[in-house]
Every structure is written in structure tokens, then in C-alpha cells.
Amino acid sequence: MIRVALVTGGSRGIGAACCRLLAASGHAVVVNYAGNEAAAQAVVAGIAGAGGTAVAVRGDVSVEADVLRMFEAADRLGRLVALVNNAGVVDLPARVDEMSVERLTRMFSINITGSFLPAREAIRRMSTKHGGQGGGIVNLSSAAATLGAPGQYVDYAASKGAIDSFTIGLAREVAAEGIRVNAVRPGVIDTDIHASGGWPDRVAQVRDSLPMKREGTAEEVAQAITWLLSDAASYVTGAILNVSGGRG
């Protein structure tokens, strides 16, 4: 049966790079996106042009009905063996005493609940307890989880700290059921998430302060993720891998 990977937030940046690499390694890919259909379809077209299989599915990872629809699309393609919990948001730099409840609700709903719900559905398909044949889950954390992001994104950092705890706990919970759960902590990566957080020139501003004196690329993070999902990492679970150029 065809092996299927589902990537949340797969239309751009790290998610798109993961979609392309997983397709190149023989997976049919579900490219989830929240709003940018053109970008998602471009990823699908690129995969198809290289001889692979992919479908784009719109959905908000914090909405249960949308998540169910994503996994139904995966079921139609074949057997789910990989989930990349990549979708996430950041917001404008702010102190905690300036943050609205609306901001906090959005941040935690997408970044935390939006990883729990896809993981739940993946487990229901992968776990030997449910008749599955195993698989792998990789969660996207951030170097911010260990740095705290004071004066900028303490809420974002806290949401990624939750992902670290989630990764460790879930890995131990399902380790005997054929599922490996790991995470990566990207550092400063050249994607458009910085612009969405109101800081489009952040990479250029912090580059010289980084140990390697350069930012990372989405492809470098995706390489780490696809390794964690591969048989080469068959004895790795509960790991949180820094992909940060020595930062954090």
C-alpha cells in the first residue's frame, strides 16, 4: 500500500520543503494549508511534475472538523505513516502586559491544540493498539522555547515549550505501539514567518549574532525532519533536535 505523509502548514517555508523531500522519498503527501491555496497547489504541482503524488487540503489545525477532513484525504491515498506538525503562528512583538486574550487564544489554539488534534488522528491510524502498523510524528518546536523571547514573543515561546513537553510525553505514551515521536527546534530560519510577525528584516538584523554567522534554510530543517521520520532514525523517539546553528 502507498505510504502517506501529512504535513500541516505545508504550503510554504519549512512545511513546503518537508512536502517535497517526503515526496522524493516515496511518500504520497497531503499538503495542508490555511489560506494560501495558490501556494499549496504550487507545491502539489511541483511534486506531481517530479513524478510524485500529492493533494492540497485546506484546513485550520485548531478546528476538529478541518483536521478530520485532512486525515480523510490521507486515508484515500493509502496508509498514513508520517505526520509533520508544522503549522504555527507568531504575532507582533509585544510584552506580556500588552497581550490581549484574543492574541493568546489564537496563539495557543493553533500552536498547541493544532498539534494535539493531528497527533490524535495520526495515532488512531498508526498505533498497533488500533490495528495500525506504526509510523512517525515530528513536531515543530523552536529555539524560542529555551530562550523565552522576552519583550518579543513570550506567548510564542511558551507555546513551543508546550510542544517540547508534548513531544516527550507522547513519545513515551506510544513507544510500545510502533509510533516514534520527535521534535525539531529551528533557530533563525529564512522563511516568511518573520514578516508575519511584523519583523520582515529580522534575519538580517540578527545574522551576525548567530554562532555560525548565518541563518538556516527551510531545506536544512526539512532534512532533519525527514531523517527523524526515516528508518535511519528507527531507535530515536522522544528526542528534540536543535536545528539552530548553535543558538539556543
N, C-alpha and C positions, 0 to 999 in steps of 0.2 A: 504493500500500500504506500501511496505517496506520503512522504514526511512533510508536515506543515509547521511553519513558524508564524507566529502572530507578533507584530511589532506595534505597540501603541505609540502614537505620535510619530508615525513612520514617513511623513511627507517631506521632512526637511532635516537638516543637521545630522546629529548622531543617529536618529531613527532611520533616516533615509539611507545612510551609509550601512547600517545594520541590514536593512532590507536587501540591498544589493549584494552584500557579502553572503548572507544566508541563502539567497537565490543561487549565487555562484557555487555554493557548496551542496546544492541539490535539493534545497527545500522549496516547496511552494509557499508563497508568502502572502499573508494578509496584511495590507498596509492600512493601518488605521489613521484617520486624520480627523481633526475637529472642525475645520472650516475651509481650508485651502484645497479645494478639490483639484484644481489645475496642477498644483504641486504633487499631490498624491498620484494623479493619473500620469504625470511625467515619470515618476518612479516606476509605476507599473509598466509603462511603455518601454522604459529602458531595460527592465528585466525581461520583458517579452522579446525585445529586439536582440537580446543576448541568448535567446532560446529557453528562458525560464518561464515560470508560471507565477502570476501574482494577481491579486484583486485589491481594489481600494474599497474601504468601508468607512463611512462617516460615523462618528460617534463620540460622545463625551464620556470619558472613562469614569467619571463620578456618578453617572446615571446608569442604574442597573439595566434598564431595558436596552440601552445602547450597547452595553457590554455583552449582553446576551446575544444581540444581533451580530456582533463581531465574531463571537465564537460559533454561531450557527454557520457563518460564512466559512470559517475554518473547517468545520465538520463536513461541509460539502466538498472540500478539496481533498481531504484524506485524514490521516491520523496526526493529531497535534503532538509535537514532540518538543517544541520550544516556544517560550514566551519571553519577550523583552518588554519589561515595564518601563518604557522610556518617556511617556507623556508627562509633561510637567509645566508649571508656570512659575514665573518670578514677577515681581512688581517693582514699582518705582522705589528708589532708595528712600528710606524713612526710619525714624526712631520708633521704638515700640509705643511710646506715648503719643504717637501721631497716627497709629494704625486703627482703621475702622473695623468693626465686626464684619462688614461685608468683605473687606480685603482678607481677613483671617479665614472666614468661611470658605471663600474661593480657593485660597492657598492650600488649606488642609484637605478640602474635598477632592481637589484634583490631584495633589501630590501624594496624599496618603490613602484616602478611600479609593482613589483612582489607581492605586497599585494593589490594594486588597481585593477588589472585586475581580479584576482579571486573573489574579493568582487563584482565587477561589474556583473560578470556572476552569482554569488550567488543571488544578488538582483533581477536579471531578472527572476529567478526561484522562489524565496521565497516571494517577495513583493505582497501584496494584490492588489497593483496598476497594477501588471502584471498578475493577476489571480492566484497568489500563495496563500499559506496558512500559511506563516510566517516561521520563523526559527531563527537561531543564528549564529553570526560570532564572533570569538575570534582572535584577532591579537596578535602576539608576539612582545612585546617591549623589553626593557632591562633596568636594573638599570643604565646602562651607559647613558641613556637618561637624567637622572638627575645629574649624576656625571661628564659627559663631556669627560671622558677618556683622559685627557691631556697627551701628549707625547706617547700615545699608539694608540688609535683608535678614534680620534675626528670625523672622517668621519662616522664610525660605530655608534657612539653616536648620531650624527646629524641625521642619517637615522632613528634611533629609536625614536628620538624626533619627527620626522615627523610622525611616526606611532602613537604616542600619540595624536597629533593634528588630524590626520585622523580618529582615533577611536572616539574622541569626536564629530567631525563634522558629520561623517557618522551616528553615533548613533542618533543624533538629526534629521538628514535628513530623516531617515526611521523609526523612532519610531512609527509613526501612521500607518505604513504599515505592522505591525506584525513581524518586524525584530529587534532583540536586538543585539547590537554591543558593545563588551567589549574588554579589553586587559589585558594581564598579563605582569609584568616586572620581569623576572627572575634575580636573582643575580648570584653568583658564583655557577654554577651547574656542576656536574661531568659528562660531556659529552666530545666528541672528538672535539668540536668546538675550544677548546683551542689549540690543536695540529695543526688544520688547519690554525690558526693564528700565527703559529711559536712559541708557548709558551706552550709546552706539559706539563710542570710541574707547570703551573700557580696555579692550585688548591692547591697543597701542599705548594707553596710559600706564598699564601695569607690567608690560613686557619686560622692561629692564629690571624689575624687582623679582622676577622669577628665577629660580636656581639655574635653569637651562637657558635663560635669556630668550625664550621664545614661547609662543602659545602652542597648544596642541591642535591637532586636526580631528574632525569628526571621524575620519577613517581610522586614526590611531586608536580612538576609543572603541570603535566598532570591531577592530581586530581583537581587542581584549575580550569583548563581549562574545564574539563568535568562538573564540578559544574556550571560554568558560562553558559554552553550550556544546562543545565538541567532545568526542570520545577521548581526546588527548587530556581532558580535564576530568576523567572518569572518577577520580578519588578526591575531587575538590568539591566541598559543599560547606556552606556557612562562611565562605571567605568574602572579604571586602577588599577589592583590589584598587589601590590608588593608581589612577592614570592621570597624573598631575605634574609631571616633570619635576618631581621632588618637593612640590609645595603641599603643605598640609600633612 
